[in-house]
Amino acid sequence: MKQYTRIKADWTKRQMMPRLGKIRLGIKKVSPRTGKEYPVEVPHFVVPPEVAERYGPTPTELDIMFPTEDEHACFPQALKWYDRHADDPTSAVILRCKGDHETAVRRKADLAEGNPEAIEELPNDNVLVRCPCDLLEKGDCKQAGNLMVVLPQVSVSGVYQIDTGSKQNMNYINGYMSQWLRPMLDRISWVPLILKRVEETTIDKEQKKRSHYYLKLDMNMNLEQVAELRDKTRMILVRASRIALPKPVDEGIDTAPGAVVIEGEIEEEEVGPTQPAEAPALEAPPKDQADLPGSHAPEDPKKIEDPATSFQLKECDKV
């Protein structure tokens, strides 16, 4: 009699890599004048204990690899508008709209905000709208990217998440994947790379010079080593196709003085003690409403699991 010991379905062919932790780009400080917390950029990565054990407490370089060929899974990016209930400033933060600069999924109840053009109604009281709207120019809607990487010198059993709201970081990493790695090696996955914090001087809205520490990638290999990597591309692509990545999480408000910043990347106009940033960082909603406009964030960030995808966001991602 035939024995059945495996389910032969598509979902059994890909293995989900767990999320091992977060690596941050800044810390929180308390203003002596107002007593409020504000995010401060630092020149190094803020790392969890197991990473600090390998690289020290303030590393400026990390050995990384991208675990899959799916650039959208390794570095998902979106425009997001979060807000609280207008009549209750202490209420939970809600993801009200998420888009890609062409279309967005928004709660129907918030359709008037920013005057977006409605395209079609979606289930669960959501609506597909044109993106962007006036909220982007006002600064209520912001770009967000979540870099998902393996740290091979720490563990190859999962990924670490690095959040950034910097346009420069997103544009640079996107270009490095598509214009450098893929043309040279025919792949982006499992290539030994070095992720660095590199200081650059920028001009803010007040025409003042500020130093920022952007993300840069480097591949410390000679031509012979590159050729050897390219020879292994077919084998690597087969293995990488069997890997799935967890959805990124947005953590909740961290009210502890001196705690690591949650938002990841600090916008240029918000850097420094003279410009306190009061915008709260965000936490992942429950599994059954993850990443949906109108979903509330759980109170305990330790309980955050991989959010389940939804019909609305799947449809939005296709456009």
C-alpha positions in Angstrom: 0.0 0.0 0.0 1.3 3.4 -0.9 2.5 5.6 1.9 1.6 9.3 1.9 4.2 11.4 3.7 4.4 14.7 1.8 1.8 17.1 0.4 2.6 17.8 -3.3 1.3 21.4 -3.5 3.0 24.6 -4.7 3.2 26.0 -1.1 5.4 23.1 0.0 8.0 23.9 -2.6 9.3 27.2 -1.1 10.8 27.5 2.4 10.0 30.7 4.4 13.2 32.2 6.0 12.5 33.6 9.4 13.1 37.2 10.4 16.0 37.2 13.0 15.8 40.8 14.0 16.2 44.4 13.0 19.2 46.6 12.4 18.6 50.3 12.8 20.1 53.5 11.5 19.6 55.8 14.5 18.7 56.3 18.1 16.2 58.3 20.1 17.1 61.2 22.4 15.1 63.4 24.7 15.1 67.2 24.2 16.1 69.0 27.4 14.0 71.9 26.3 10.7 70.2 25.5 11.1 66.8 27.1 10.0 65.1 23.9 11.9 62.4 22.1 13.3 62.9 18.7 15.2 60.6 16.3 18.9 61.1 15.7 20.9 59.7 12.9 24.1 57.9 13.9 27.2 57.0 11.7 27.0 53.3 12.5 24.5 50.5 12.4 22.5 49.9 15.7 22.6 46.2 15.9 21.2 43.4 18.1 23.4 41.5 20.6 24.3 38.6 18.3 25.4 41.0 15.6 27.4 43.1 18.0 29.2 39.9 19.2 30.6 39.5 15.7 31.1 43.1 14.5 31.2 45.1 17.8 28.6 47.5 19.2 29.0 50.3 16.5 29.8 48.7 13.2 29.9 50.8 10.0 30.2 47.8 7.7 28.3 44.5 7.6 28.7 41.5 5.3 25.4 40.8 3.7 23.7 38.7 1.0 20.4 38.9 -0.7 18.6 35.6 -0.2 16.3 35.5 -3.3 16.2 36.8 -6.9 13.0 38.7 -6.1 14.1 42.4 -5.7 10.6 43.3 -4.5 10.9 40.8 -1.7 14.5 41.7 -0.8 13.7 45.5 -0.8 10.0 46.2 -0.7 9.1 49.9 -0.9 5.8 51.9 -0.8 4.3 55.2 0.0 2.4 55.0 3.3 0.1 57.3 5.2 -0.5 56.5 8.8 -2.7 58.5 11.2 -4.7 58.3 14.4 -8.4 58.9 14.9 -9.0 62.6 14.5 -11.2 62.7 17.6 -8.8 60.8 19.8 -5.0 61.7 19.6 -4.2 58.9 21.9 -5.8 56.2 19.8 -3.8 53.5 18.0 -2.0 54.4 14.8 -3.8 53.2 11.6 -2.4 52.5 8.2 -4.8 54.5 6.1 -3.3 54.3 2.6 -0.5 52.5 0.8 0.6 53.0 -2.8 3.3 53.0 -5.4 3.2 56.5 -6.9 0.7 55.4 -9.5 -2.2 53.8 -7.5 -2.9 53.2 -3.9 -5.3 51.3 -1.6 -7.1 53.5 0.9 -9.9 53.3 3.4 -13.1 54.6 1.9 -13.8 56.6 5.0 -10.6 58.6 4.4 -11.2 59.3 0.7 -11.6 63.0 1.2 -8.1 63.4 2.7 -5.6 64.7 0.1 -8.3 64.8 -2.6 -7.2 61.6 -4.4 -9.0 60.4 -7.6 -11.0 57.3 -6.9 -10.6 54.5 -9.5 -12.7 51.6 -8.2 -14.1 50.2 -5.0 -12.5 47.2 -3.3 -13.7 44.8 -0.6 -13.6 45.6 3.1 -14.5 49.3 2.6 -11.3 50.1 0.7 -10.9 51.9 -2.6 -8.3 52.1 -5.3 -7.1 55.7 -5.9 -4.6 57.6 -8.0 -1.3 58.1 -6.3 0.2 60.4 -5.2 -2.2 62.9 -3.7 -1.8 66.1 -1.7 -0.7 64.2 1.4 2.7 63.4 -0.1 3.5 67.1 -0.6 2.2 67.9 2.9 4.5 65.3 4.4 1.8 63.2 5.9 2.5 60.4 3.4 6.1 59.2 3.2 8.2 56.7 1.3 9.3 53.6 3.3 11.7 50.8 2.3 12.5 47.6 4.1 15.8 46.0 3.2 15.8 42.2 4.0 19.3 40.7 4.1 21.2 37.7 5.3 24.3 38.3 7.5 26.4 35.2 6.6 29.0 36.0 9.4 26.2 35.8 12.0 23.6 33.3 10.6 22.4 32.0 7.3 19.2 30.7 8.7 17.2 33.9 8.4 17.1 37.6 7.5 17.6 40.9 9.2 15.4 43.9 8.4 16.8 47.4 7.8 14.2 50.2 7.5 14.9 53.4 5.5 12.8 56.4 4.5 15.7 57.9 2.4 15.1 58.4 -1.3 18.9 58.3 -1.8 19.1 54.9 -0.1 16.3 53.4 -2.1 17.5 54.7 -5.4 21.1 53.6 -4.8 20.3 50.1 -3.7 17.7 49.6 -6.5 20.3 50.7 -9.0 23.0 48.5 -7.6 20.8 45.4 -7.9 19.5 46.1 -11.4 22.4 48.0 -13.0 25.4 46.3 -11.4 24.8 42.9 -9.9 22.4 41.4 -12.3 24.2 42.5 -15.6 27.5 41.3 -14.2 26.5 38.0 -12.5 23.1 37.3 -14.0 21.8 37.2 -10.4 21.6 39.2 -7.1 21.1 36.3 -4.7 23.9 34.9 -2.5 26.5 37.3 -3.7 29.0 38.4 -0.9 28.5 42.1 -0.4 29.5 44.7 2.1 26.8 47.2 3.3 28.3 50.4 4.6 27.3 53.7 6.2 29.0 56.4 4.2 29.0 60.1 5.2 27.8 62.6 2.6 27.1 66.3 2.9 23.6 67.5 1.8 21.8 70.8 1.7 18.5 71.0 3.6 15.4 73.1 2.9 17.0 76.0 4.8 20.1 75.8 2.6 22.2 74.6 5.5 24.8 71.9 5.1 24.2 68.7 7.0 26.1 65.4 7.2 24.2 62.2 6.6 25.2 58.6 6.6 23.8 56.8 3.6 23.7 53.1 2.8 26.3 52.0 0.2 27.1 48.5 -1.2 30.5 47.2 -2.2 31.8 43.9 -3.6 35.3 43.3 -2.5 36.3 40.8 -5.3 38.7 40.7 -8.2 37.9 39.7 -11.8 38.8 36.0 -11.2 36.5 35.8 -8.1 33.7 37.4 -10.1 34.1 34.9 -12.9 33.9 32.1 -10.4 30.7 33.5 -8.9 29.2 33.8 -12.4 30.0 30.1 -13.1 27.8 29.1 -10.1 24.8 31.2 -11.2 22.6 28.4 -12.5 23.0 26.4 -9.3 22.4 29.4 -7.1 19.3 30.4 -9.0 17.7 27.0 -8.5 18.3 27.2 -4.8 17.2 30.8 -4.5 13.9 30.0 -6.2 13.0 27.7 -3.3 13.3 30.6 -0.7 10.5 32.9 0.4 10.9 35.9 2.6 8.7 37.1 5.5 6.8 40.3 5.1 8.5 43.3 6.8 7.1 44.6 10.0 6.5 48.2 11.1 7.2 48.3 14.8 5.1 50.3 17.3 5.8 53.5 19.2 8.8 53.2 21.5 8.4 55.6 24.4 11.5 54.7 26.4 14.0 57.5 26.5 17.2 56.6 24.7 15.5 53.6 22.9 16.6 52.8 19.4 14.7 54.7 16.7 11.9 52.8 15.1 11.5 54.7 11.8 14.8 53.6 10.5 16.0 56.5 8.4 15.7 60.1 9.5 14.6 62.7 7.0 17.1 65.5 6.4 14.9 68.2 7.8 14.2 66.2 11.0 17.8 65.5 12.0 19.3 67.1 15.0 18.2 68.3 18.4 17.0 71.7 17.0 14.3 69.9 15.0 12.4 67.4 17.2 10.5 64.9 15.2 7.2 64.1 16.8 5.9 61.7 14.2 5.6 58.2 15.9 7.0 55.1 14.5 4.6 52.3 13.6 3.9 48.8 14.5 2.6 45.9 12.5 -1.1 45.2 12.6 -2.6 41.8 13.5 -2.1 38.9 11.1 -5.7 39.0 9.7 -5.5 42.7 8.8 -1.8 43.1 8.1 -0.7 46.0 6.0 -4.4 46.9 5.1 -5.6 50.4 5.3 -7.7 50.7 8.5 -5.7 48.1 10.4 -4.6 48.9 14.0 -1.2 48.2 15.4 -0.9 45.7 18.3 0.4 47.1 21.6 3.2 44.6 22.2 5.9 44.6 19.4 7.3 41.3 20.7 4.1 39.6 19.6 4.5 40.7 16.0 4.5 37.8 13.5 4.8 37.7 9.8 1.7 39.5 8.6 -0.6 37.6 6.2 -1.0 39.2 2.7 -4.5 40.4 1.7 -6.5 40.6 -1.4 -6.4 44.3 -1.6 -2.6 44.6 -1.3 -2.1 41.7 -3.7 -4.2 43.5 -6.3 -2.4 46.8 -5.6 1.0 45.2 -6.0 0.0 44.0 -9.5 -0.4 47.6 -10.8 
